[in-house]
Amino acid sequence: MKAFKKLRLLSGVTGLLMAAAVSTAPAVASDTYRPLVLAYTESGHDVSEEAANVRERLEEANFQFLGEYPINDQRHVVVVTHNDLLAAAGSHDRAGYIAPIRVSVTSVNGEIQVSYNNLDYFGHAYRIEEPLDSVSSLLADTLGAEKEFGSEEGLTERELSRYRYSFGMERFHQPFELGSHGSYSEALTEVTSNLEAGLEGVTKVYRVEIPGQDTTIFGVAIREADGANEDAADLHHLDTVDVRGLRHTATVPIEVMVRGSDVEALSMRYRKALHFPDLNMLGDGSFMRLRRSPDAVEASLRVIAGYEEEEQFGFDDW
């Protein structure tokens, strides 16, 4: 599939390393952002128990609970949103990706890490012009905000708005095009039905409608235990590249967007890199270890979207 073919066109390891070096040049501007916020750390708590505490605190602060994803005994994600964030999510036709706030509870060497996706970082990446300060401040007041992490140098607003990991890889406006149907209603019905059936090991974690638009975001879990291809599975991705001290568990679940009659998802080569901008292209724990995953994820999500190949006509069809 096209999502990973461009990587095969890059001229060998030298070209890949040169491109990665260009993309990771230090930023000149002083205002830089990182993908995740560490809220706090705890010891002596069960992951599921701490996740329940996190959900309770968020709901008491008027965040709307959307769903939760117990990835395994060590990783759990609670997903919420907020009315102010939903308003920003309706600001342009693909702004809906900003709607979910993913809060992770992760056990690492006997310590619990609670983290969440940095709204300022992703707001710039998803080209949101409305300020998100009020929601970011409420999150910090509710859960804490010890430090941003996920990139040593950080990325500037301009770098995020134009982000791609390296030459030939996708940007925000180049998603997986998963399927197209006769109407918004038909597209929703198709995706909902296939998620309920758990096709390709893909199931729904949450669903959120974007106000003022014919747009719905589904957060989906992809589990090998439910029948997913290993290369597509969330836990396989995390076990492969999420190996540093502060964990990036809040990168999942991934989003599927129904926008009008069309179904799309952010390209894995864009989305994964946006969440892990400092990862090397080659070596242990690198993107190359996931080289088969973009095709596998796209194939699985196309099944969920009800994708059908366009019919090819030959001379005999005229």
Secondary structure, DSSP 8 states (H G I E B T S, - for coil): -HHHHHHHHS-HHHHHHHHHHHHT----SS--B-SEEEEEEEES--HHHHHHHHHHHHHHTT-EEEEEEEEETTEEEEEEE-HHHHHHHTSSTTGGGGS-EEEEEEEETTEEEEEEE-HHHHHHHTT--S--HHHHHHHHHHH---EEES-SS-B-HHHHHT--SSTT---TT--EEEEE-SSHHHHHHHHHHHHHHTGGGEEEEEEEE-TTSSEEEEEEEE-GGGT--GGG-HHHHHHHH--SSS--GGG-SEEEEEETTEEEE--HHHHHHHH-TT--SSSTTSGGGGTTHHHHHHHHHHHHHT--------GGG-
